[in-house]
């Protein structure tokens, strides 16, 4: 005889079929944006030491990666260049060169695989000799001078074939300036996805190795990226970016900031994306390789958590692996 009062909450967990019926969140390949690192050259891949399983690719191989993504139902790719050292300057001017590495990669992929959406990151860190996202005067990262360059960078990327312009620099006022210029120049259909709630995080370390900016970086990004202690600041940043014209907003990093994802989703009427950043990827991949956790299961659980937190999609280095797993 049953002596329990109330419901038996374990009852629907007893069989796979009943668990499936009441599952609240699903993961599909259409949830992912796959970040790719590109390098100069032909038919070459370079392992990124701190991100086991991730490689920098030459443009021809990035095109193949885009085809693989399309075949698995991944809607979009985000491209990041590893710029040659001799092209990195104080002012990061290579960012506005219409023939730079990322622009050539955008054009090549757009031509070969037009159905795949292309995200272009807007910030100067892959192009500056000091590794900061903007231009500097002494120790200071200059806001308005940087925004002028970011506007030009956005335009060359849109012209090269970017479908989504994604400013990751955290300068004030850049969304408005970029949106206005895109509209005037005939790119009114180009989306703007703002890295709106971007925190000054230790979890970007492996990314900086991948794009070659880490060893150059002088000081921290605390004067422009957000303080990890803050919640209300995310509300202000997102509100401002929506006001300025952002279509979609992003939270970054992802896993340590799921509270921010949920709060923004509940509070604002725009799609919220999260970036499961390089350090998050590295933790799961390395712990998996060391036998400390089941890598596949941890990958799946971590990505599902973003959907549960209300995200429309996730930028993740696991995109292809996860899509393959979901499709098999
Ligand atoms: C550049 C940028 C960074 C990332 C995406 N765009 C690094 C940074 O802000 O220092 C990090 C992505 C990752 O860690 O995977 N502004």
Boltz pocket constraint, residues with backbone or C-beta under 6 A from the ligand:
constraints:
  - pocket:
      binder: B
      contacts: [[A, 121], [A, 122], [A, 123], [A, 125], [A, 133], [A, 168], [A, 169], [A, 203], [A, 204], [A, 205], [A, 206], [A, 207], [A, 208], [A, 221], [A, 276], [A, 277], [A, 278], [A, 279]]
      max_distance: 6.0
